[in-house]
Amino acid sequence: MSVVTELVAHVREAFGWDADVVVSAGPRGALGQIWRLEVGPARYALKEIFGEPPSEALIEAELAFARRAAEAGVRLPASHPDRAGRHLLSAPGGGTWLRLYDWVDLRPVDLAARATPRELGALLARLHRCAPAATAEAGGGPPAAWYHQVPAERDWARVDAGGADWAGRLADRLATLPELCAAVGPADPAELIVCHRDLHPENVLAGPAGALVVVDWDNLGPAAPGRELARALFDWFCEGPDADLDAMGTMYEAYVRDGGPGRITQAADFSMLLAGRLNFLLAQTRIALDPGAERRHREWAEREIDEALRILPTPRQLADVLALTASR
């Protein structure tokens, strides 16, 4: 029995499906693989989660925030429990975990469309307006350092890139980190609300009628709204050396006009952007260099390293965006 066949049999039993199940591979991300399931007339997205599963508290927090967001007009796929009421299942054989959602036919957002920056700004404002205050991660504990603490110099020193294709580019970018990250640090707890914390272009997509749909809520937790806004501007409108300041300005203005509570006023507001990208880059270098990692994960990490090095902001770009937001 193949891995996919075994996976489908496991899910059919858990959800009590009698109809035949047709499965095909969907998109893959850093933490999971999506499988498209056709069950009679119904269609679902089965997410296979790699590594540590989300906690029960995190799933409860996600479901609660998703309900608030949906009531505020944010479009998102619904999560489905199995027959026992569980939103998280262990996969057959162990090692990965499963969640089931509605399948929605999605496509990348058209970044060339004039309305896109305004729509993104309005969407983020809507998410932030409906979000409750949150000073701790789901289940307790301080806000995750991933979003406000960059890797230490000793962490990078342990990366033995050797003859990797990206070794030289990594060394060049590491030389800029002291200037780039001088202001990175935790946010004022009074500013923290529940945020999605992963609103890049692979997680905000266009639905069948063109409306924006938000997916992959697994990373939600406390963050300052201005910091999530700063990260979103770069995620959407800065590809390597080419920052689209006009689109950034339009998105920022739409966010403010639609009542978004965050503002970008100081270098520390880029903490979430810089910490997230650098922590992700470090994690991918470790996977790429780990001989014990599965080949599919190492190959995926190599591709992510190439992109992460290309899109890591420069001090000049941060200064340009600060000047932009100050003028708006």
Secondary structure, 3 states (H helix, E strand, C coil): CCHHHHHHHHHHHHHCCCCCEEEEEEEECCCEEEEEEEECCEEEEEEEEECCCCCHHHHHHHHHHHHHHHHCCCECCCEECCCCCCCCEECCCCCEEEEEEECCCCECCCCCCCCHHHHHHHHHHHHHHHCCECCCCCCCCCCCHHHCCCCCHHHHHCCCCCCCCCHHHHHHHHCCHHHHCCCCCCCCHHHCEEECCCCCCCCEEECCCCCEEECCCCCCEEECHHHHHHHHHHHHHEECCEECHHHHHHHHHHHHHCCCCCCCCCHHHHHHHHHHHHHHHHHHHHHHCCCCCCHHHHHHHHHHHHHHHHHCCCHHHHHHHHHHHHHC
